[in-house]
Amino acid sequence: MSHTKPTLATYWRLIAYAKPYKWRLAVGILAGFLAGGSLLGGLLMLPHLVKGVENSRTETAEGTGRTAAKIVRAVETPGMTLPDKEKAVTIILETQDNRGELQKKIEKADRQIRNIVPASWKASLLYVKGDVVLNAFGWKIFTLPAENSAGKMTWQFFSLFAIGFVLIWILRNIFIFVNHYYTRWVGTRVVMDLRYEAFRHLMSQSMRFFGKVDIGQMISRTTNDTAAMEAAVANSIADATRCPLEILACVLAILLASFKYNNWLLPVILFIGLPFCMLPVIVISRRIRKIYRKSFQQIAEVVQRMHEVLSGIIVVKAYHAEQREVEKFGSINTRYFNSVVRALKQQLFMPPLMEVVAVSSTLVFFVFSYSQGVTLTELVQLLAPCFLAYAPIKALAKVFSNVQRSMAAADRYFQLLDIDSSLTEKKDAVVLKSFHDRITFENVTFAYEQRKILDRINLTIPKGHVVAVVGETGSGKTTIANLIARFYDVNDGRVLIDGIDVRDIQVASLRDQIGIVSQDAALFNDTIANNIAYGVPDASRERIVEAAKQANAHLFITDGRHEKGYDTVVGEKGFLLSGGEKQRVSIARAILRNPPILILDEATSALDTVTEKLVQDALTRVMANRTVFAIAHRLSTIKNANRIIVLDKGHIIESGTHDELMALNGKYRKLHDTQFGKNDR
């Protein structure tokens, strides 16, 4: 399959699968916003916590300094007398706002309370000699010591900030939980839908598709590739929606602190260093995607080899090739390991790179701050956001590499989904409710790739007749059966059922009229009863048992050979059943389906004489009153057919009853004499 260059379209196609769950995703993203907002609130509260443990109130010292500067400027005016200077100083001291920062905030909060609550409540919030007093309804609700005479925050008031900080952090973690839960739920559900869509898409493909692809590769794309997407997408959506908001909250806190203290070095360091940090991340991410795309191709080869070897394990055992296969598998597995390790090196390089940049930037800022005599409060307000931003930045770097890994898998997944070899069904397709007249082939030509299989075939199978086809391997016998069931479409000509082109018939209704018993009985790893009822899943146990009896299967099911009887699980591909038992279960399945048209791909060719007799008796019963197209390998099974056709290189070269064909002394006679000898007629 071609590997197209990945584009932004892959991202949008993947995101489109989240649309049915947009409300859950919205809740998760909103929780991420709130988590970022609570982080900002916590950062803005930090300076108050730091001030609470400082020896003096910073704003009081700053205010005293500003007042002193005004007085000095006032008294230095040339020509002023002493009384003039005393008057100027008095005016400055009288007009100076000596209120502390806390008192100003309390008075502002009091005005807001009075504007919000009704006047009848008599609510007020006052600052009285270092205490905060709340009044309401003419009563003093509480008095809380806030500052001592030196301007230092009391432990009681400090506790309020500490409790508030803890509450904000609790809310933040609740929002983080909601963010993770809903976004991961959406991510996991999306990948489940992708896996379902891939399997549904495979089921809709034609037999041409399955003739060209490797099943192991398809299994890998629907399991390993989607598993990689699940691991990356489900875990990354939460961080991708929350981390940018947390980083933004930290950046806002840094900018607010820089503006407040007029210290712009840290933002400059961050905004210069961040692009230098992100550039290698972007470059490395692209390399990771390329490497992982190759590794997914190689794990597909691992699965392909396992599927191929385990499916043919009897051949491996028969030729004592176990060690050779182990060595081949080891070589393929090692190539996959090496590609994963290359990607791992790239992934692991990103976090240390970002850490070095972060530590270096912080140390540069520390040295500068020390040289400028920056206070502890300023340092905390400027550096705390940096430290808190480190975790989301690191998580975001991980998201980059995980997203590239998932996109490598998504590229391969959508390549599979873009393959469409399905048989198209017309919108106004005819529903075939029953079969009344005949099956007709009109000048049918069919080619597989460049090889022509059937060439201008004309054939009629009347209702109730048994028509058999014989010929050498590769002559096109099975292809005729596949065209009747529309597993393939003809290249030229028409296949008609009751005069209706099968391409104009609803596929489901067409298959409802057809039953197939093949040489290689396909059983699933389920109970015998469920295998019989595969075509009629709602069939009662009584109907299942009756079908088994008609197929000569009931005895071996219930005579103790299989301990749980009809509830015996048959194993992978019916491994626990013998060849004859599998064939009879397959025939029982066709009998239960009760189709008017039956396709038989000689079901007795690989059986012993006794078992063949049991299976042939069952086939005789299932053929009664049905239209049968039989692919014959043993000519003894078709002597009584209404018509026998002989195929050779895609052409019908002989046609007639057994006796008529024997009289022709042609190809059929040669096949017969080869199997039975010249005197056996």
Secondary structure, 3 states (H helix, E strand, C coil): CCCCCCCHHHHHHHHHCCHHHHHHHHHHHHHHHHHHHHHHHHHHHHHHHHHHHCCCCHHHHHHHHHHHHHHHHHHCCCCCCHHHHHHHHHHHHHHCCCCCHHHHHHHHHHHHHHHHCCHHHCCEEEEECCEEEEEECCEEEEEEECECCCCCECHHHHHHHHHHHHHHHHHHHHHHHHHHHHHHHHHHHHHHHHHHHHHHHHHCCCHHHHHHCCHHHHHHHHHHHHHHHHHHHHHHHHHHHHHHHHHHHHHHHHHHHHHHHCCCHHHHHHHHHHHHHHHHHHHHHHHHHHHHHHHHHHHHHHHHHHHHHHHCHHHHHHCCCHHHHHHHHHHHHHHHHHHHHHHHHHHHHHHHHHHHHHHHHHHHHHHHHHHHCCCHHHHHHHHHHHHHHHHHHHHHHHHHHHHHHHHHHHHHHHHHHCCCCCCCCCCCCECCCCCCCEEEEEEEEEEECCEEEEEEEEEEEECCCEEEEEECCCCCHHHHHHHHCCCCCCCEEEEEECCEEHHHECHHHHHHCEEEECCCCCCCCCEHHHHHCCCCCCCCHHHHHHHHHHCCCHHHHHCCCCCCHHHCECCHHHCCCCHHHHHHHHHHHHHHHCCCEEEEECCCCCCCHHHHHHHHHHHHHHHCCCEEEEECCCHHHHCCCCEEEEEECCEEEEEECHHHHHHHCCHHHHHHHHHHCCCCC
